[in-house]
Amino acid sequence: MNEQVSTADALTRDDARAEQTAFASRVDTAMAATTAALRRYLAARVERAGHVATPYAQLWEALGEQVGGKLMRPRLTVAAYLGLGGTDVEAVASIAAAQELLHTAMLTHDDLIDHDEVRRGRPNLAGSHRAALARAGVTGRAADDQVAATGLLGGDLALASAFELVASAPVDPALRVAVVGLMARSIGTTVAGELLDVGAELRSPSAVDALRIAELKTAAYSCIGPLNAGAVLAQAPPSAHVRLERFGRSLGIAFQLVDDDLGVFGDPARTGKSTLSDLREGKRTELLRLTYLLADDAGRALLDRLVGDPSLEEAGAAQVRAVMTASGARDRSTALASGAARSAREGALRTLPQPLAGYLAALVDELDGRGS
């Protein structure tokens, strides 16, 4: 009898693995369609812009070079859509592609606010334009103004393009309107988080609610919005949206905590992310907040002296890392990230249908593992 039960359990596990594999394959197929939709859209806009003005076409080309990477946000949209009963790959491709252009817009504007000109280890939109200006002999304040304008306009262009992709998606008009409304609300929430993030620069690191900022600025448009866009398109019930929001909130917080750790302790060769820029900026992260709370007086004095110094070099950054580690702040921050990831994973497996739940749980493990 026990042998029969064990055999049945093994068959059930095999069936579940097969179902997960088949679902992952469907997601990959839809992601290929999403990537193709993005490429077609961008190529068409570059071609059309060429008939308007050369600088306009150059802006489109530069913007297109910023689009790409892991495409996490489109993948969340695709997974939610297929996992909640959707079947039209061409329909979801346009909606998913819009999430990536929205992401590009947010990154472009965020880099402009932070005065960053490198992204993923290479020049971003602003950095690329500054290099082109330098080759033309334009430097100093004149270049600064041109670079700022390019970043602002490029981000605006990506934002408008995200909505254009949704407006032209081959889906029921009512669903298009619902996705537009969802994206607009996500942007509003993200703006609230960005405002808190910018304002945090004027406050003591220990007084900033970095987790709340992560929820508003990162989770809203990076996780919750894309997931719910897929759910809207699949015409899922309100209860599914609530469950996806809970999952997306935990995933977004975990993602930001890991990202902040990589911004100080990561390997730039692997991540494409500087380990100096956040410290030079004095970015108000949960890791920095915990360090100020847990460090001794000497450690806090060192933080006051080095964090936020725009000329900080590796030797000084190493001293900051030593305080973060010795005080226990890094361990505490890492535990928070693991806890948020665990909450997302368990919530998905407990409340969402298979095979979507298993797919999202595996995605959580992949994202959580970035910091290991």
N, C-alpha and C positions, 0 to 999 in steps of 0.2 A: 504493500500500500504506500509506504513512504517513498519507495523507488518510483512509483507512478506519479506521486505528487511532485517529486523532484524533476521528473521528465517533463511534466506539464509546465512547471515553473520555468524550466529552461526554454521550452518552446515559446512561452509567453515573452520571455526576455528577448529571444531571437526575433520574434514578430515585432516587438517594440523597436529594436535596433533597425530592422528593415524599414519600418515606418519612418523612423528618424532620418535614415539615409535617403529614402525617397523624397521626403519633405525638403531636406537640405538641397537635393538636386533640383527640385522645383524652384526653390528660392534662387539658386545659382542661375537657372535659366531666365528667370524674371530679372535678375540683376544684370545679365548680359543685355537684355532688352532695354533696361534702364540706362546702361552705359551708352548703348547705341543711340538712344533718344537724346541724351545729353550731347553727344558728339554731333548729331545731325542739327540740333538746335543751335549750338555754338557756331558750327561751320556756316549755317545759313545766315546768322546774324553778322558774322565777319564779312561774308560776301555782300550782304545788303548794305552794311555800313560803308563799304568801299565806294558805293555810289553816292554817299553823302559827303564824307570828308575823310582824308587820310588819317588824321589824328583819332577820329572816331573809330575807324577800323583797327587802328593800333591798340586802342583801349580794349576793344572786344578781344583781340588776339591775346593781349596780356591777361585779361580776365580769364580767358579759356585756359591759360597755362596754370592758373591757380586752382582750377577745379580738378578734383581727383583725390587720391589717397585711399583710405580703407572703405569709404562710402558707407560708414556705419548708419547714418540717418536714413538714406534710401533703403538700406537692408532692413531696418526696423519696420519701415512702411510696408515693404514687400512681405516680410514675414507675418506681420499682423493681418494683412489682407488675405494672404493664402491660408493662414492658420485659422481664420474666422469664416472661411467658406468662399472666398473670392476665387475666381478662375480665369479672368480676362487679363492676360499678361500685358497686352498692349495698353490697356486702360491704366493699370497700376504703374507702368513704366513712366508715364508722364508725371503722375503725381509724386512718385518716388524721386524722379529727377529734380522736381521742384524743390524738394527738401535739401538737396545738395547745393542748389543755387542759393537758397536761403542761408545755408551754412556759410557759403562763400561770402555772401553779403555781410554776415555778422562778423566773420573773421577780418574782413577788409576794414570795416569800421572800428572794430576792437583794436586792431593794429594801429590805426590812425590815432585813436585816443591814447594808446600806450606809447606812441612814437617808436614802434617796432618796425623794422624794415627787412626782417628775416623771418621766414616761416618754413617749417619742415627742413631746416638746414639750407635753404636757398632764398634768394631775394623774393619778397612778396611783391604785390602790385606797386606799392610805393617805392620799394627798394629797386625794382626793375626800372621804374621811371627815373629815379635819381641817377642810376648808372647811365641811362640813355642821355640824360641832360648833361652829365659830366663829360661824356664823349663829344657832346656838341659845345663844350666850353661854358656851360651854364652852371654856376655854383653859388654858394652863399644864400642870402635871403631870397633872391630870385628863384633859386632852385627849391627852397623850402616851400614857398607859396605854390609852385607848380606841383610839387609832390603831394602836398595836402589836398589840392584840388583834385588830383587824379585819384587819390584814395577815397575821397568823399564821393566823387561821381562814379567811380568804379563800383563802390558798394551799393550806391543807389541803383545802378544799372543791373546788378545781380539781383537785388531785391525785386525790382520791377519784373525782371525776367522770370523769377520764381512764380509770381502771380500769373504771368502770361502763359507759362507752361500749364498751370492748372486750368486757366480759362479756355485753353485750346485742347484739353484732354478729351479723348473720345469716350466720355461717360455722360450719364444723365445730368442735365443742367442743374437740377436740384442738388445733386451730390457735389458738383463743382462749386456751387455757392456755399455749401456746408464746409467744404475743405478751405475755401478762401476765408471764411469766418474763423475757422480754427487756426489757420496760419496767422491771421491778424491778431488774434488773442495771444498766441504764443509770442509774437513779436512784442506786444505790449508788456507782457510779463518779463521778457528778457530785458527790455528797456528799464524796467523797474530795478532789476538786478544789476544792470550796468551802472545805473545812477548810484545805487548803494555802494558798488565797488569803487567808483570814482570818488565818492564822498568819503570812503574809508581811509583814503590817503591823508585826510586831515585829522584822523582819530588815532589814538594809541592802538597798536596792534592787538593788545590784550582786550580791547573793548569792542572789537569788530565781530559781528556774527557771520563768520565766513561760511558756515553751513547753510544759513538762510540765503546768502548771496548765491551759493552754488545751486540751490534749489531753484531760484528765480532765473539766474543767468544761464546756467548750463542745462539743468534737467528739463526746463520748459520747452525749449526749441530743439534740443539735441535728442531727447528721448520721448517725452510725453507727446509732443506735437507730432512727430513722425509716426509713432505707434497709433495714435488716434486718427491720423489721416488714413492709414490703412483700414482701421476699423470703420470709419465713415464710409469709405468706398465699398467695403464688404457689407454694409448696412447691418452692422452688429448691434445688439441691444445696448441700452444705456449701462447695464451692469458690466458689460465687457469693457466699456470705456473707463469705468471706475477702477476696475482691476488693472487695466493697462496703466492708468495714471499712478497707481500705487507702485507698480513695478518700475515704471519710468522714473519716478521720483527717487527711489532708492538707487537705481542704476546710475542716474545722473550725479548723485552725490558721491557714490563710490568712484565714478569716473573722474570727477574733479579732484578728489582727495589723492588718487593715484597720480593724476597729472601734475598736481602741485609737488608731490614727492619727487617725481621725475625731473621737475624743473630745478631741483636742488641736488638730488643724489643720482640722477639718471646718467646714462652713457649717451652723449650727444651723437656718437657715431651710429648708435642703434635707433635713437628716438628722433633725431633731427631737431632736438630741442635744446637750447642753451641752458647750461646750469649756472649761469651768471646773471642773466637778464632779470629774473624775478627778484633776486637779491639786490641787484643794483636799483631796481625800481622800488624796492621795499614793499612788494606785493603783499597785501594783507590776506594771508592764507590761514587755514586752521593750523597748519604746521607751525607757522610763525607765532600765532596766538598762544598755542600750547607751550612753545619754547619760552616766551616771555613769562608765562605763568609758572613754569616749572624750574627755570634756571635760577641759579643763585645770583647775588648782587654783581659779582664779577662777570658772570655770563651775560646778564642784562646790560651791563656797561659796554661789553664788547659788541653786543647787538646794536646798541644805540650808536656806536661809533662806525660800524661797518655796513649794516643793513640800510639801504637807501642811498649809499654812496655810488654815484654814477661812474666813478673811476675804479670801482672794486675789481681786483684781480684775483686770480686763482688762489694765491696764498691766503688772502683775507677770507675768501669763500670757504676754504678748508677749515679755518678757525670757526666760522659760523656753523658749519656742518658738525664740527666736534661738539659744540654746545648743544645743538639740536639732538645729537645722539646721547651725550652724557647725561643730559637732563631727563631723558626718557620721553621727550616730546615726539621724537620720530616714531618710537614704538607705539605711543598712544595714538598718533595720527594714523599709523598703519593699521592698528586694531579697529579704529573707526571705519576705515575704508573696507576692511574685511567684513565688519559687521553689516555695513550697508550692502555690500555685495551678497552676503549671506541672506539678508532680508529680501533682496530682489530675487535671488535664486529660489528660496523657499516659497516666496509668495507666488512666483510663476508656477511652480510645480503643484502648489496647493489650490490655486484658483483659476488657472487658465487651462483650456483644453489641450490635449495632446493631438498632434505632435508639436504644436506651437510652444507649449510649455517647455518641453525638452530642448527645443532649438534655442529659446531665449536663455534657458539655464546654462547651456553650453557657451552662449555668447557672453554671459556674465563671467564665467570662468576664464574665458579668453581675455576679457578686459581687465579683470582682477589680476591676472597673471602678468600684466605688463610691468607691475612694480616688483616682481619677484626676481 
